[in-house]
Every structure is written in C-alpha cells, then in structure tokens.
Amino acid sequence: MARKEWTAELKKGTVQLGILALLEGGRRYGFDIIGELRGRSRGYLDLKEGTLYPALHRLEKQGLLKAEWVLDEGGAPPRKYYSITADGRRSLDQARREWKLMVDGLSGVLTGTGDGPERAGGGGEPR
C-alpha cells in the first residue's frame, strides 16, 4: 500500500476525534476548524472543505455537535459556528479511552514489546 493510501486510511478514524477534541475548547466556524486542526496536528490533519463539512454534518446529525448562525454586527457575512454537545463530550471521553487502548496495543505490536496473549479483555484465546 502506498504512503498516500496508508495516510488516507489512518485519517478516516481520526478526523471526527480531532473535531470533537478541538470543539471541546469552545465553538468555532469551519475555516477556523480547518486551520486549528492543521496547526495542532503539525499538518497531519490538513482537511479540505469537502472532508470537513460532511464530517461536521454527520456529527451534528448524531447529536454530538450543534450549529448556529452568528451575525457579525460589523457587516461581515454570517458564520456558522459549531459546538460540542453533552452527548459529544461523552462520546469524546469514550473515544479518548478507545484511542489510548488502540495506540498502546498497536505500539506493542509495532515495537515487538507486547505482552503476548491479550490482557485487555474482549478478544479471546491466542491461536
């Protein structure tokens, strides 16, 4: 698999987590979300609008985000701001725990330092 394919596959599962984590700090509008994700991820999550907005709409439909239009009194066009909901915070907490389990587990595989048969529960007997 080429690097670009690996990157695309890995990013699929991280975009929603990144959005929720970013919005935990307060509401933001689309272009701001793109810039913050790019900056905080050191360029790894360099999203295009065609990736961001479907993800935002999906999260909103799931009840994890809410959106509101904000009018600027200075005459600038209105902006749609997104913020995390209580359900979104609970989902983010769960995703963080799952992320840590995944990173820790995969790290053991990649470095060859895993403990052998599964110890975290949920898998079954080694073959």
Residue pairs with C-beta under 8 A, 6 or more apart in sequence:
1 9
11 44
11 45
14 45
15 45
15 47
15 51
15 52
15 55
16 55
16 58
16 59
16 95
17 92
17 95
17 96
17 99
18 37
18 41
18 45
19 33
19 37
19 52
19 55
19 56
19 59
19 65
20 59
20 64
20 65
20 84
20 88
20 91
20 92
20 95
21 92
21 96
22 28
22 33
22 36
22 37
22 40
23 33
23 65
23 82
23 83
23 84
23 88
24 84
24 89
24 92
26 83
27 68
27 81
27 82
27 83
28 36
28 81
28 82
28 83
29 70
29 79
29 80
29 81
29 82
30 49
30 52
30 53
30 56
30 80
30 82
33 52
33 56
33 82
34 47
34 49
34 52
37 45
37 46
37 47
38 45
38 46
38 47
56 65
56 67
56 82
59 65
59 88
60 66
60 67
60 82
62 87
62 91
63 85
63 87
63 88
64 84
64 85
64 87
64 88
64 91
65 82
65 83
65 84
65 85
65 88
66 82
66 83
66 85
67 80
67 81
67 82
67 83
68 80
68 81
68 83
69 78
69 79
69 80
69 81
70 78
70 79
70 80
70 81
71 78
72 78
72 79
84 92
101 120
105 114
105 120
107 113
108 114
108 115
116 126
117 125
117 126
118 124
118 126
